[in-house]
């Protein structure tokens, strides 16, 4: 495959690997394909090349959306773009800001896409907007980096956990091997990827799995990571972006802590005067604003501790980290918590949490270490699951591994006055069997097409699981589904039996206390 081995890698080689990985069914096959590609990358292009293979941009969001990618130049006839060419072009896009930046961004995109072939067009567009789904998750690419560099995968994962930069870790693994990876550690003011939780079907199931555990309130806020050293505070998002200047009230809370250095994990949320949470969008609007820093105050709630007074504590058991946290952080800035093995106590705690307007509970094993960047088995989340029977209004052709299948479905609730009200889209929860079935089914129901969207007769009912409903100006009903996923198609129901927009509104009002 690698006719350019020993020289710079062409983007077309990355695209070939990406397509091969998307087509590969076995995880080991994906890793082998990616490892060969990683080994073929020259060191100067290694960091960016590895990131592109994982479908991510080292720069994060660069202000390019689908609308920006309209009216691109025609594809080039022959491949000539190198990985380094793409890296330079993306760096230019990331640095554009201020007056006239929109026009300059369009010019830069035209220069880049004017040199790209048809296949490269599709790959670049998906990469730039964060929509490259090829079956090569960062974890799979980490294992490929380990294989290509001859180092243990656990060391690569741990280094990525501390640095938050897979491309940087790939370079260290290539250049310095095991010893270099072992030197990568936690540093204050360099954010680490947050630990994530798996889902338990119920509180009882979670407790059965973990035994005696710490049970915490799960709030629907914005994940934050607070760093303090030498009196300076920096606040980072779950995506490792620095948002310190947006959150002066949280900076003030952290500065009051009696510690010389600290790294805390938590969430920020907007609360009403009665203590109930505002709708999720209020928190996110305030969290995302660079100007309205006093429009709504955010309250931090910290639930874990990774570093304290010069010592890393993330490898201590949770029960010990909790003791340190409770001594350091005032109670009004900690999440309500109990330690128990009693299912009845957990059920009561869960019910109280839901009545308070919050989204559920976390059940955490007392002996678990903090596994940054991983969905650890020691953390389980439990939320009430709502299901709705909705009608499919349209469906979009898939890309990557789903190329050739109808994938993303548009969902509508029945309007008692007539017609259907769109509430969002989803491609989650679809097996290959579902994709095959729905492609055939919706082509039978097709009425017309607009671009990649196939509109269908509103006849097919689908059961959708959701985590909740949020206010949204994007859809005519003023609401949108949160984390919608397919449970199954209801061939036993007609569209006339689908849930109404009033039923959806009742879910929304029940969770907000409206």
GUMARGU-227106 format. One line per 4 residues: their letters; for each residue x, y, z of C-alpha. Coordinates in Angstrom, 2 decimals. Each point is the difference from the previous one (the first is absolute). Example, Ala and Ser with C-alpha at 12.3 -4.5 7.8 and 13.67 -1.06 7.14 Angstrom:
<atoms>
as = 12.30/-4.50/7.80 ~ 1.37/3.44/-0.66
</atoms>
This chain:
<atoms>
xxxx = 0.00/0.00/0.00 ~ 2.81/2.40/0.87 ~ 1.68/1.05/-3.22 ~ 1.20/3.16/1.77
xxxx = 1.73/-1.80/2.90 ~ 2.94/2.08/1.17 ~ -1.44/3.23/-1.43 ~ -2.92/2.25/0.89
xxxx = -3.41/-1.65/0.06 ~ -2.67/1.06/-2.44 ~ -3.47/0.75/1.29 ~ -1.35/-2.58/-2.45
xxxx = 1.80/-2.71/2.01 ~ -1.75/1.16/3.17 ~ -3.33/-0.11/-1.84 ~ 0.71/-3.54/-1.27
xxxx = 0.76/-1.16/3.55 ~ -3.06/1.80/1.39 ~ -2.26/-1.77/-2.52 ~ 1.66/-3.36/0.67
xxxx = -0.46/0.44/3.75 ~ -3.65/0.94/-0.50 ~ -0.52/-3.20/-2.01 ~ 1.85/-2.24/2.46
xxxx = -2.26/-1.86/2.42 ~ 2.57/-1.33/2.49 ~ 1.70/2.31/2.49 ~ 3.37/-1.73/-0.45
xxxx = -0.22/0.57/-3.75 ~ -0.66/3.70/0.56 ~ 2.97/0.25/2.36 ~ 2.31/-1.78/-2.48
xxxx = -1.01/2.34/-2.85 ~ 0.48/3.07/2.17 ~ 3.31/-1.22/1.43 ~ 1.43/-0.40/-3.53
xxxx = -1.11/3.56/-0.78 ~ 1.49/1.40/3.21 ~ 3.30/-1.74/-0.72 ~ 0.07/1.52/-3.50
xxxx = -0.41/3.58/1.23 ~ 3.20/2.08/0.19 ~ 0.61/1.59/3.39 ~ -0.81/3.60/-1.07
xxxx = -3.44/-1.10/-1.20 ~ -0.60/-2.66/2.66 ~ -1.99/2.05/2.51 ~ -2.44/1.38/-2.56
xxxx = -0.22/-3.23/-2.00 ~ -0.91/-2.04/3.07 ~ -2.65/2.55/0.98 ~ -1.54/-0.07/-3.48
xxxx = -0.10/-3.80/0.07 ~ -1.95/0.31/3.28 ~ -2.37/2.46/-1.69 ~ 0.91/2.95/2.23
xxxx = 1.69/3.36/-0.44 ~ 2.83/0.78/2.45 ~ -1.20/3.62/-0.10 ~ -3.54/-0.91/1.04
xxxx = -2.85/1.94/-1.58 ~ 1.27/2.41/-2.67 ~ -3.22/1.79/-0.94 ~ -0.84/-2.13/-3.05
xxxx = -3.54/-1.33/-0.36 ~ -2.03/-1.60/-2.74 ~ -1.19/3.40/-1.22 ~ 3.63/1.11/-0.42
xxxx = 0.65/-2.95/-2.30 ~ -2.57/0.90/-2.63 ~ 1.09/1.02/-3.51 ~ 3.45/-1.53/0.25
xxxx = 2.21/-0.22/-3.10 ~ -0.06/-3.09/-2.19 ~ 2.22/-2.90/1.16 ~ 3.52/-0.31/-1.34
xxxx = 0.70/-2.77/-2.50 ~ 3.14/-1.38/1.67 ~ 0.94/-0.32/3.69 ~ 2.74/2.38/1.07
xxxx = -0.90/1.15/3.54 ~ 2.30/-1.23/2.75 ~ -0.88/-0.38/3.66 ~ 2.25/2.98/0.70
xxxx = -1.87/2.10/-2.59 ~ -3.24/-0.74/1.84 ~ 1.60/0.76/3.37 ~ 1.16/3.43/-1.23
xxxx = -3.39/0.78/-1.54 ~ -1.91/-0.96/3.15 ~ 2.36/2.03/2.19 ~ -0.71/3.00/-2.24
xxxx = -3.76/-0.53/0.36 ~ 0.29/-0.35/3.77 ~ 1.83/3.32/0.31 ~ -2.51/2.05/-1.99
xxxx = -2.01/2.44/2.09 ~ -1.24/3.56/0.06 ~ -1.44/2.19/-2.76 ~ 0.17/-1.59/-3.44
xxxx = 0.79/-3.45/1.38 ~ -3.08/-1.57/-1.63 ~ 1.18/0.99/-3.47 ~ 3.57/-1.04/0.74
xxxx = -1.23/-3.35/1.33 ~ -1.93/-0.60/-3.22 ~ 3.08/0.85/-2.06 ~ 2.15/-2.40/2.05
xxxx = -2.57/-2.78/-0.37 ~ -0.12/0.53/-3.77 ~ 3.79/-0.25/-0.21 ~ 0.00/-3.23/2.01
xxxx = -2.94/-1.70/-1.73 ~ 1.18/1.15/-3.43 ~ 3.00/-2.31/0.43 ~ -2.04/-2.96/1.33
xxxx = -1.40/-2.88/-2.02 ~ -3.62/-1.11/0.25 ~ 0.71/-2.57/2.74 ~ 2.16/2.53/1.85
xxxx = -2.84/2.55/-0.20 ~ -2.30/-2.37/1.88 ~ 2.65/-0.87/2.61 ~ 1.05/3.62/0.63
xxxx = -3.57/1.25/0.30 ~ -0.84/-2.64/2.62 ~ 3.28/0.62/1.86 ~ -0.45/3.78/0.15
xxxx = -3.55/-0.10/1.37 ~ 0.66/-2.85/2.43 ~ -2.11/-2.52/-1.87 ~ 2.58/-2.61/-1.02
xxxx = -1.44/-3.30/1.23 ~ 2.19/-2.83/-1.24 ~ 0.11/-2.44/2.89 ~ 3.40/1.28/1.11
xxxx = -0.66/1.37/3.46 ~ 2.88/1.64/1.86 ~ 0.33/-3.14/2.11 ~ 0.47/-2.14/-3.12
xxxx = 2.57/2.46/-1.36 ~ 1.80/-0.02/3.38 ~ 0.39/-3.76/-0.30 ~ 1.26/0.47/-3.56
xxxx = 2.60/2.53/1.20 ~ 1.14/-2.50/2.63 ~ 0.28/-2.78/-2.59 ~ 1.90/2.21/-2.45
xxxx = 2.41/1.21/2.72 ~ 0.49/-3.32/1.78 ~ -1.17/1.30/3.38 ~ -2.77/-1.18/2.36
xxxx = -3.42/1.37/-0.86 ~ -0.62/0.79/3.68 ~ 2.91/2.45/-0.04 ~ -1.33/1.74/-3.11
xxxx = -3.47/0.33/1.55 ~ 1.39/1.35/3.26 ~ 2.16/2.55/-1.82 ~ -3.00/1.18/-2.04
xxxx = -1.98/0.21/3.24 ~ 2.54/2.46/1.40 ~ 0.82/1.98/-3.14 ~ -3.39/-0.01/-1.73
xxxx = 1.82/-0.08/-3.34 ~ 0.20/-3.30/-1.90 ~ 2.24/1.42/-2.73 ~ 2.52/1.28/2.54
xxxx = 0.04/-3.39/1.74 ~ 0.56/-1.79/-3.34 ~ 3.08/2.15/-0.55 ~ 1.33/-0.76/3.49
xxxx = -0.62/-3.73/-0.51 ~ 1.87/0.06/-3.31 ~ 2.91/2.10/1.25 ~ 0.46/-1.07/3.63
xxxx = -1.90/-3.28/0.36 ~ -1.04/-1.38/3.37 ~ 2.24/2.33/2.02 ~ -1.40/3.07/-1.71
xxxx = -3.58/-1.06/0.61 ~ 0.71/-0.72/3.66 ~ 1.22/3.60/0.43 ~ -3.36/1.42/-1.13
xxxx = -1.89/0.96/3.15 ~ -2.62/2.29/1.42 ~ 0.89/3.70/-0.03 ~ -2.00/2.84/1.49
xxxx = -1.42/2.27/-2.73 ~ 0.22/-2.80/-2.56 ~ -3.52/-1.49/-0.01 ~ -0.60/-3.74/-0.08
xxxx = -2.85/-1.85/-1.62 ~ -2.87/-0.60/2.46 ~ -0.97/-3.42/1.26 ~ -3.33/-1.15/-1.43
xxxx = -2.69/-2.35/1.24 ~ -1.80/-3.02/-1.35 ~ -3.78/-0.34/0.21 ~ -1.89/-2.22/2.41
xxxx = -3.58/-0.95/-0.75 ~ -1.11/0.77/3.55 ~ 1.30/0.99/3.42 ~ -0.39/-3.58/1.22
xxxx = 1.98/-1.33/-2.96 ~ 2.78/2.49/0.66 ~ 0.20/-0.93/3.65 ~ -0.04/-3.72/-0.86
xxxx = 3.02/0.58/-2.21 ~ 2.08/2.14/2.36 ~ -1.17/-0.94/3.50 ~ 0.43/2.71/2.63
xxxx = 0.59/3.17/-1.95 ~ 0.00/3.78/0.00 ~ -3.31/1.23/-1.41 ~ -0.03/3.59/-1.27
xxxx = -2.52/2.34/-1.52 ~ 0.45/0.29/-3.78 ~ -0.65/3.54/-1.16 ~ -0.58/1.16/-3.56
xxxx = 2.76/2.58/-0.18 ~ 3.20/0.73/-1.89 ~ 3.02/-2.12/0.94 ~ 2.87/2.08/1.36
xxxx = 3.52/-0.65/1.17 ~ 1.48/2.56/2.41 ~ 3.76/0.49/0.41 ~ 1.60/2.12/2.75
xxxx = 3.68/0.76/0.62 ~ 1.77/3.04/1.40 ~ -3.30/1.83/0.40 ~ -0.79/-0.34/-3.72
xxxx = -3.12/-1.86/-1.13 ~ -0.79/-1.47/-3.41 ~ -3.29/-1.64/-0.94 ~ -0.26/-2.50/-2.87
xxxx = -2.89/-1.73/-1.76 ~ -0.43/-3.73/-0.56 ~ 1.54/0.61/-3.46 ~ 3.03/1.60/1.70
xxxx = -0.79/3.56/-1.13 ~ 1.01/2.84/2.33 ~ -3.11/1.96/1.07 ~ 1.44/1.76/3.05
xxxx = -0.93/3.50/-1.15 ~ -3.66/-1.00/-0.42 ~ -0.42/-1.29/3.57 ~ 1.12/2.62/2.53
xxxx = -2.40/-1.29/2.68 ~ 1.53/-3.48/-0.20 ~ 3.55/1.40/0.03 ~ -0.91/1.83/3.22
xxxx = -1.22/-3.22/1.65 ~ 3.18/-1.91/-0.88 ~ 2.26/2.85/1.16 ~ -1.55/-0.24/3.48
xxxx = 1.08/-3.63/0.46 ~ 2.69/-0.65/2.60 ~ 2.52/-1.66/-2.33 ~ 3.25/0.96/-1.69
xxxx = -0.85/-2.08/-3.07 ~ -3.07/-1.99/-0.96 ~ -1.74/-1.64/-2.95 ~ -3.75/-0.56/0.38
xxxx = -2.61/-1.71/-2.16 ~ -3.56/1.29/0.08 ~ -2.93/1.60/-1.77 ~ -1.35/3.53/-0.29
xxxx = -3.73/0.61/-0.08 ~ -2.46/2.91/0.00 ~ -2.42/-0.25/2.93 ~ -3.29/1.79/0.58
xxxx = -0.57/1.86/3.32 ~ -1.93/-3.04/1.28 ~ 3.02/-2.24/-0.61 ~ -1.47/-1.82/-3.01
xxxx = 2.10/-0.01/-3.17 ~ -0.77/2.27/-2.89 ~ -0.53/-1.84/-3.32 ~ 3.25/-1.43/-1.36
xxxx = 0.17/2.60/-2.78 ~ 0.17/2.83/2.55 ~ 3.10/-1.53/1.56 ~ 1.61/-0.60/-3.38
xxxx = -0.86/3.46/-1.33 ~ 1.63/1.60/3.04 ~ 2.92/-2.46/-0.08 ~ 0.66/0.66/-3.67
xxxx = -0.26/3.79/0.12 ~ 3.19/2.06/-0.07 ~ -1.83/3.25/0.74 ~ -3.01/-0.59/2.28
xxxx = 2.00/-1.15/3.02 ~ -2.58/1.29/2.49 ~ -3.29/-0.72/-1.80 ~ -0.56/-3.21/1.97
xxxx = 2.31/-1.16/2.75 ~ 1.41/-3.51/-0.20 ~ 0.58/-2.08/3.12 ~ 2.84/-2.55/0.05
xxxx = -0.43/-3.42/1.56 ~ 3.18/-2.04/0.39 ~ -0.06/-3.78/0.33 ~ 3.59/-1.18/-0.45
xxxx = 3.57/0.97/0.74 ~ 3.03/-0.88/-2.15 ~ 2.79/2.07/1.59 ~ 0.51/1.72/3.35
xxxx = 2.93/2.06/1.34 ~ 2.68/-1.41/-2.27 ~ -1.18/-3.62/0.00 ~ -1.97/-1.85/-2.67
xxxx = -2.85/-1.89/1.66 ~ -1.88/-1.40/-3.00 ~ 1.40/-3.49/0.67 ~ -1.37/-0.05/3.55
xxxx = -3.26/-1.92/0.57 ~ -3.11/2.15/-0.40 ~ -0.84/-0.25/3.70 ~ 3.32/1.69/0.86
xxxx = -0.44/2.69/-2.67 ~ -3.46/0.71/1.42 ~ 1.46/0.54/3.49 ~ 2.54/2.47/-1.39
xxxx = -2.67/1.74/-2.08 ~ -2.37/0.37/2.94 ~ 2.72/1.61/2.13 ~ 0.92/2.43/-2.77
xxxx = -3.25/1.08/-1.69 ~ -2.90/1.59/1.92 ~ -3.18/-2.09/0.08 ~ -1.99/2.47/-2.11
xxxx = 2.42/-0.60/-2.88 ~ -0.07/-3.82/0.24 ~ -2.60/-2.30/-1.48 ~ -2.37/-1.69/2.49
xxxx = 1.30/-3.49/0.65 ~ -0.54/-3.07/2.13 ~ 2.00/-3.19/0.46 ~ -2.19/-3.07/0.23
xxxx = -0.69/-3.56/-1.08 ~ -3.75/0.30/0.72 ~ -2.16/0.02/-3.18 ~ -2.86/1.68/1.88
xxxx = 2.25/2.92/0.97 ~ 1.16/0.35/-3.59 ~ -3.58/-0.07/-1.32 ~ -0.98/2.76/2.44
xxxx = 3.06/2.06/-0.98 ~ -0.82/-0.48/-3.69 ~ -3.65/1.04/0.49 ~ 1.01/3.10/1.97
xxxx = 2.49/0.96/-2.69 ~ -2.58/-0.28/-2.78 ~ -2.58/1.99/2.01 ~ 2.63/2.73/0.39
xxxx = 0.17/0.35/-3.78 ~ 3.36/-1.68/-0.49 ~ 0.69/-2.75/-2.52 ~ 0.98/-3.06/2.02
xxxx = 2.72/-1.52/2.16 ~ 3.55/-1.29/-0.26 ~ 1.01/-3.23/1.75 ~ 3.76/-0.28/0.52
xxxx = 2.11/-2.87/1.29 ~ 1.86/1.04/3.14 ~ 3.30/-1.54/-1.15 ~ 0.06/1.41/-3.53
xxxx = 2.87/2.17/-1.21 ~ -0.59/3.06/-2.16 ~ 0.30/-1.30/-3.58 ~ 0.29/3.23/-1.96
xxxx = -1.31/-0.20/-3.54 ~ -1.56/-3.42/0.53 ~ -3.52/-1.26/0.59 ~ 0.90/-1.87/3.13
xxxx = -1.97/-2.99/1.27 ~ 0.15/1.47/3.51 ~ -2.29/2.92/-0.86 ~ -3.62/-0.69/-0.94
xxxx = -2.67/2.57/-0.85 ~ -3.72/-0.59/0.54 ~ -2.59/2.24/-1.61 ~ -3.73/-0.36/-0.55
xxxx = -0.52/-1.17/-3.56 ~ -2.86/1.49/-1.98 ~ -1.24/-1.69/-3.15 ~ -2.12/1.53/-2.72
xxxx = -1.68/-1.50/-3.04 ~ 0.78/2.46/-2.78 ~ -0.41/0.12/-3.78 ~ 2.84/0.09/-2.52
xxxx = -0.34/3.05/-2.26 ~ 3.22/-0.28/-2.01 ~ 3.31/-1.86/0.01 ~ 3.54/0.85/-1.09
xxxx = 2.49/-2.09/-1.94 ~ 2.86/-1.14/2.23 ~ 3.73/0.54/-0.43 ~ 3.14/-1.93/0.93
xxxx = -0.93/-3.47/1.20 ~ -3.68/0.76/-0.68 ~ 0.57/1.05/-3.60 ~ -2.76/-1.41/-2.19
xxxx = -2.49/-0.28/2.87 ~ -2.71/2.38/1.11 ~ 1.09/0.98/3.50 ~ -0.92/3.22/1.85
xxxx = -3.79/0.13/0.54 ~ -2.08/3.16/0.48 ~ -2.48/-0.42/2.84 ~ -3.44/1.54/0.41
xxxx = -2.74/-0.06/2.64 ~ -3.65/-0.06/-1.03 ~ -1.79/3.34/0.07 ~ -3.62/-0.49/1.14
xxxx = -0.93/2.86/-2.33 ~ 1.47/-1.91/-2.94 ~ 3.45/-0.85/-1.33 ~ 3.21/-0.59/1.92
xxxx = 2.43/2.20/1.93 ~ 3.70/-0.71/-0.51 ~ 2.03/-0.45/3.20 ~ 3.44/-1.01/-1.22
xxxx = 2.07/-2.68/-1.69 ~ 1.93/-3.08/1.05 ~ 2.19/-2.77/-1.38 ~ 0.70/-1.51/3.44
xxxx = -0.96/-3.56/0.90 ~ -0.13/-1.32/-3.54 ~ 1.45/-3.45/-0.66 ~ 0.99/-1.11/-3.48
xxxx = -3.24/-1.97/-0.16 ~ -2.01/3.14/0.81 ~ 1.91/2.03/-2.59 ~ -0.67/-2.61/-2.66
xxxx = -3.69/-0.23/0.91 ~ -0.60/3.75/0.17 ~ 1.80/0.68/-3.28 ~ -2.40/-2.30/-1.80
xxxx = -3.01/1.23/1.96 ~ 0.58/3.73/-0.48 ~ 0.78/-0.29/-3.69 ~ -3.45/-1.56/-0.29
xxxx = -1.47/3.01/1.83 ~ 2.04/2.63/-1.89 ~ -1.84/3.09/-1.25 ~ 2.89/2.18/-1.18
xxxx = 3.64/0.87/0.66 ~ 1.98/3.12/0.85 ~ 3.73/-0.62/-0.21 ~ 0.88/-2.89/2.36
xxxx = -3.42/0.11/1.71 ~ -2.75/-2.43/-1.02 ~ -3.49/1.18/1.02 ~ -2.53/-2.73/0.73
xxxx = -3.70/-0.43/0.57 ~ -0.55/0.39/3.78 ~ -1.13/-3.55/0.62 ~ 2.80/-1.80/1.87
xxxx = -0.03/0.12/3.81 ~ 3.25/-0.44/1.92 ~ 0.49/-0.38/3.75 ~ 2.60/2.50/1.20
xxxx = 1.74/0.09/3.38 ~ 1.00/3.47/1.20 ~ 1.73/1.50/3.00 ~ -2.32/2.97/-0.03
xxxx = -1.43/2.86/-2.00 ~ 1.57/3.43/-0.29 ~ -1.21/3.38/-1.15 ~ 1.07/0.73/-3.59
xxxx = -0.66/2.74/-2.54 ~ 1.25/-2.30/-2.73 ~ -3.25/-1.92/-0.36 ~ -3.56/1.33/-0.37
xxxx = -1.23/-1.60/3.23 ~ 2.58/1.92/2.03 ~ 1.45/-3.25/1.37 ~ 2.65/-2.55/-0.95
xxxx = 0.80/-3.52/1.19 ~ 3.11/-0.61/2.11 ~ 2.18/-3.03/-0.81 ~ -2.63/-1.70/-2.13
xxxx = 0.72/-3.60/-1.04 ~ -1.99/-2.69/-1.80 ~ -1.48/-2.79/2.11 ~ -1.84/-1.59/-2.90
xxxx = -2.55/0.49/-2.75 ~ -3.66/-0.41/0.94 ~ -1.65/-1.88/-2.82 ~ -2.96/-0.57/2.31
xxxx = -0.84/3.72/0.15 ~ -1.29/2.42/-2.59 ~ 1.02/3.65/-0.20 ~ -3.41/0.90/1.44
xxxx = 1.03/-1.81/3.21 ~ 3.32/1.83/0.37 ~ 0.63/2.23/3.01 ~ -1.20/3.57/-0.28
xxxx = 1.92/3.23/0.39 ~ -2.00/0.52/3.22 ~ 1.50/-3.21/1.42 ~ 3.48/1.27/-0.83
xxxx = -0.80/3.33/1.63 ~ -1.13/-1.82/3.14 ~ 3.42/-1.69/0.22 ~ 1.69/3.38/-0.38
xxxx = -2.15/1.68/2.64 ~ 0.40/-2.91/2.40 ~ 3.79/0.24/-0.05 ~ 0.17/3.80/0.31
xx = -2.78/0.52/2.51 ~ -1.64/2.43/-2.43
</atoms>
